[in-house]
Amino acid sequence: MEFNAIDTLWIIMAAILVFFMQAGFGMVEAGLVRTKNTANVLMKNVLDFCFAVLAYFIFGYAIMYGSEGAFAGTSGWFMMGITESPVEGVPVEAFWFFQAVFAGAAATIVAGAVAERMKFVAYLAYSFVISAVIYPVVGHWVWGGGWLADLNFHDFAGSTVVHAVGGVAALMGAIRLGPRIGRFNKDGSPNVISGHNLPLVMLGVFILWFGWFGFNAGSTLGFGDPVSVSRIIMNTALAPSTGAIFAMAIAWIKYGKPDLSLALNGALAGLVGITAPCAVVGGVDALIIGAVAGILVIYGNIWLNAWRVDDPVGAVPVHAINGIWGTLAVGLFGKASLGAPLDGLFYGGGFEQLGIQALGTTASLLFVAVTMWIVFKVIDMIIGMRVSRETELRGLDLDEHGQESYSGFQIFTTE
Amino acid sequence: MKMIIAYIRPEQLPDVKDALFEADIKQFSATTVMGTAPKTEQRMYRGVKREVSLFRRVRLEIILHDEKVEASMEAIAKGSKESGGAGRIFVTDVVDALKPWTGERGEAAL
């Protein structure tokens, strides 16, 4: 077989960038929790990637790309018998690695939303299941030749497949666990439990952004069209910028001061929003998509507080709400001349693509919501989801891992 | 004029603070200190056993009029009761005080 060295190189390089996003997630989450839970949330970030790779090798790839079928693939367990990748000229091992790091990204989104109260062993169980079954099924529907692919549902790099899947799983986890002790008052009003290290959060967001160039531009799965790759790179720089600017502006107007952690959430929101449409929209569209994402992330936080859902890092507003927004944006801003299945609503294509996008994201997220609810329920019954009150108060670092993240530092802890 | 010194665990501070506020005691300070406990604790670090004998504690200092001493001790006890109780609560005499920007001395400076 003839292999294309440049396409292969591009996919591997992009995959390595996406791999590094794991560090970004780790830093964001570490910075946004309290010192007493830092080692625990980092441990979850390390292990969910390791379990994702394992699960995606054993089950995930077979379900996602193993064979045709509307619902799921059924062959190629342990990658056995799979010799060709779906991308011509690219060895299957490179393609597998690219897909495996995406599975890892979906899995790790949940760690932040369930931080500071979910049992470590319960989290390990969850992370294997999502990468082995749940993420691959949605991935098969959209990218593996499933029923949504047949409908021409367009999710270029995974606003729905990766981010909304992870975000909805995070929402289910956060609802099942309930809020952290002290997060809401008896009358339901929210309290502040502030993160302990904003520099780490900022570093994490830029590592994520850095990796996202691989996430989006690598999803071309080749370098045959440098114009498309270049447009994606530009859009991946534009949308998060307006995301951060608008999130900052709304927070500034509403709360009186520009809040660093909300501005950073806005940048991530813009990245999630541009993930699905990055290849099929122009620069101005990307700016608007990012701006809306930045606004949505602020209101998402407000809604979660109103519903008394405790999401310590804002994973749900960033990944779930903006994953849906990015997917719908394809139906609004997409251009057939750039590779969208149909022109979007704002470019004279009418409601057809928007309808397909809405159907696709709704069906995928309902599937994830129902299956994850069951998964968390079963984990709760067998091993228990939440740590004891005493452990939560002392911190998961000491009780679950027997070590402190900042041993030797004088740290003022109030709860 | 007396000073209350109380040792509690960090996780008890929110409840103790609320209980003190409820008793209308709203002037005090809290610092993190390290203190011993009746029992030491064994922890593993990278496979090596380690005996831990100093633990993080919060030290509260409250300086108040004599008649509020009982109320503040009760509030600290009440606030920490649910999570195992306070370590110790001490009361000492305070000899004098000065509020520099008004020049008030003694009890008037509180």
Interface residues (C-beta under 8 A of the other chain):
Chain A: G182 E390 L393 R394 L398 G402 Q403 Q410 I411 F412 T413 T414 E415
Chain B: P10 E11 L13 P14 T31 T32 R43 M44 Y45 R56 V58 S83
